[in-house]
Amino acid sequence: MGFFKTEEHLHIVLEWLRGGTDLETYLDNDVLRAEMSEFQRIHIALRIARALQWLHSQGLVHGDLKLDNVVGNFNFYNVKL
């Protein structure tokens, strides 16, 4: 994990997430969405909330939070912003 700055932007670089996808693509799959348990949905929402809480505690704002900017291997509850 790291970051770099240009004149106008700060770019954050995360580790490669093997087998991952964005949440929008995952939820667009009817089979995967139907198999997602209530526990899994709550767990993903809590992971997103905790990540935002940490960012805010560091004085950072995500700025573009949407389904296709939440990536993870959702079968294994691994979620990244």
C-alpha positions in Angstrom: 0.0 0.0 0.0 1.2 3.5 -0.8 0.3 6.8 -2.3 1.6 9.4 -4.7 0.7 13.0 -5.4 0.3 15.0 -8.5 -0.4 18.7 -8.6 -4.1 18.2 -8.4 -4.7 14.7 -6.8 -3.6 12.3 -4.1 -3.6 8.7 -5.4 -3.8 5.8 -3.0 -2.4 2.4 -4.2 -3.8 -0.8 -2.6 -2.5 -4.3 -2.8 -3.8 -6.6 -5.5 -7.0 -8.5 -4.4 -6.9 -11.8 -6.1 -10.3 -13.1 -7.0 -11.9 -9.8 -6.1 -14.5 -7.7 -7.9 -16.3 -4.5 -7.3 -19.5 -4.6 -5.3 -21.7 -3.3 -8.2 -20.6 -6.2 -10.5 -21.1 -8.7 -7.7 -24.6 -7.5 -7.0 -25.5 -7.4 -10.7 -25.0 -11.2 -10.7 -28.5 -12.5 -9.8 -27.1 -15.9 -8.6 -24.5 -14.3 -6.3 -26.9 -11.7 -5.0 -29.5 -14.4 -4.2 -26.9 -16.5 -2.3 -25.7 -13.6 -0.2 -26.9 -14.1 3.4 -28.2 -11.4 5.7 -25.1 -11.9 7.8 -22.9 -11.3 4.8 -24.8 -8.1 3.8 -24.5 -6.7 7.3 -20.8 -7.7 7.5 -20.0 -5.9 4.2 -21.9 -2.8 5.3 -20.0 -2.7 8.7 -16.7 -3.1 6.9 -17.5 -0.2 4.7 -18.6 1.9 7.7 -15.4 1.0 9.7 -13.2 1.9 6.7 -14.9 5.3 6.4 -14.6 5.8 10.2 -10.9 5.2 10.0 -10.4 7.5 7.0 -12.3 10.3 8.8 -10.2 9.7 11.9 -7.1 10.4 9.8 -8.6 13.6 8.4 -9.3 11.9 5.0 -12.4 11.9 2.9 -13.1 9.2 0.3 -14.7 11.6 -2.1 -16.2 9.0 -4.5 -17.9 6.3 -2.5 -20.1 4.2 -4.8 -20.7 0.5 -5.4 -18.0 0.1 -8.1 -15.4 1.7 -5.8 -16.0 -0.9 -3.1 -13.9 -3.9 -4.0 -13.5 -7.3 -2.3 -13.8 -11.0 -2.3 -17.2 -10.9 -0.9 -17.5 -14.7 -0.4 -14.6 -14.4 2.1 -15.8 -11.0 3.6 -12.7 -9.2 2.4 -13.7 -5.6 1.6 -11.6 -2.6 0.5 -12.5 1.0 -0.4 
